Amino acid sequence: MGGYVVECLLKAAVLARRGLKRLPEEFRHHDLRALASRAGLWSDPGAADARGAREDLNLIVRIWDVTMRYEGRKGDPEEARALMESVEEFRRWLLSRI
C-alpha cells in the first residue's frame, strides 16, 4: 500500500501546485516518476533534500508495482522495510511542499 500512498500524495501535489480541484485525465495513471516530474517537484535538483527525495522515489519505483497486490507472493522482509522507510521519508518531504 506504500506505493499508493506516494501515488495519492503526488496527485495531491499536482492538484495543489496547479490550483486544480479535479485531477485531469492525463494524471490518472500509476507512473510515480512522471507524476513527480509533472508536479514540478524537481525544480531545484541541486537541493540536498530534493536529491534525498529522488533517491527515495527511485527505491520506491524499483520495488513497488501496482500489480503486487495480485501476485500473492511473500516479499522479502528487508526489502519491505527499505520500501516503507523510503515511503515515509518521501511522504514527509512531499507534505512539506504541498
C-alpha positions in Angstrom: 0.0 0.0 0.0 3.0 2.3 0.4 3.2 2.9 -3.3 -0.4 4.0 -3.3 0.3 6.4 -0.5 3.0 8.0 -2.7 0.8 8.0 -5.8 -2.0 9.8 -3.9 0.3 12.3 -2.5 1.9 13.0 -5.8 -1.6 13.5 -7.3 -2.4 15.9 -4.4 0.7 17.8 -5.2 -0.3 18.1 -8.9 -3.7 19.5 -7.8 -2.2 21.9 -5.2 0.6 23.2 -7.4 -1.7 23.7 -10.4 -4.6 25.1 -8.4 -7.0 22.4 -9.5 -9.9 20.7 -7.8 -10.2 17.8 -10.1 -7.4 15.6 -11.4 -7.1 15.8 -15.2 -7.3 12.6 -17.2 -3.6 12.9 -18.1 -2.6 12.3 -14.5 -4.8 9.2 -14.0 -2.0 6.6 -14.1 0.4 4.9 -11.7 3.7 6.3 -13.1 5.3 7.8 -10.0 8.3 9.3 -11.7 6.1 11.1 -14.3 3.7 12.4 -11.6 6.6 13.8 -9.6 8.0 15.5 -12.7 4.7 16.9 -13.8 4.1 18.2 -10.3 7.2 20.3 -10.6 8.9 18.7 -7.6 12.4 18.7 -9.1 12.6 22.4 -9.9 15.7 22.7 -7.7 17.5 19.4 -8.3 20.7 20.7 -6.7 19.0 21.0 -3.3 20.1 18.3 -0.9 16.6 17.5 0.2 15.5 17.0 -3.4 18.3 14.6 -4.0 17.2 12.5 -1.0 13.6 12.6 -2.2 14.7 11.5 -5.6 16.6 8.6 -4.1 13.6 7.6 -2.0 11.3 7.8 -5.0 13.8 5.7 -7.1 13.8 3.0 -4.5 10.0 3.0 -4.3 9.7 2.7 -8.0 12.3 -0.1 -8.2 10.4 -2.2 -5.5 6.7 -1.2 -5.8 4.4 -2.1 -8.7 0.7 -1.6 -8.9 0.2 -5.3 -9.7 1.9 -6.5 -6.5 -1.4 -6.9 -4.7 -2.4 -9.6 -7.2 0.7 -11.7 -7.0 0.2 -13.4 -3.7 3.9 -14.0 -3.1 5.7 -13.4 0.1 8.0 -10.5 -0.1 11.5 -10.0 1.3 11.3 -8.5 4.8 14.4 -6.4 4.3 13.1 -5.1 1.0 9.7 -4.3 2.6 11.4 -2.4 5.4 13.5 -0.4 3.0 10.4 0.4 0.9 8.4 1.6 3.9 11.3 3.7 5.2 11.6 5.4 1.8 7.8 5.9 1.6 7.8 7.6 5.0 10.8 9.8 4.1 9.3 10.8 0.8 5.9 11.3 2.4 7.4 13.8 4.9 9.3 15.6 2.3 6.4 15.9 -0.1 3.9 17.0 2.5 6.2 19.9 3.3 5.9 21.0 -0.4 2.1 20.7 -0.9 
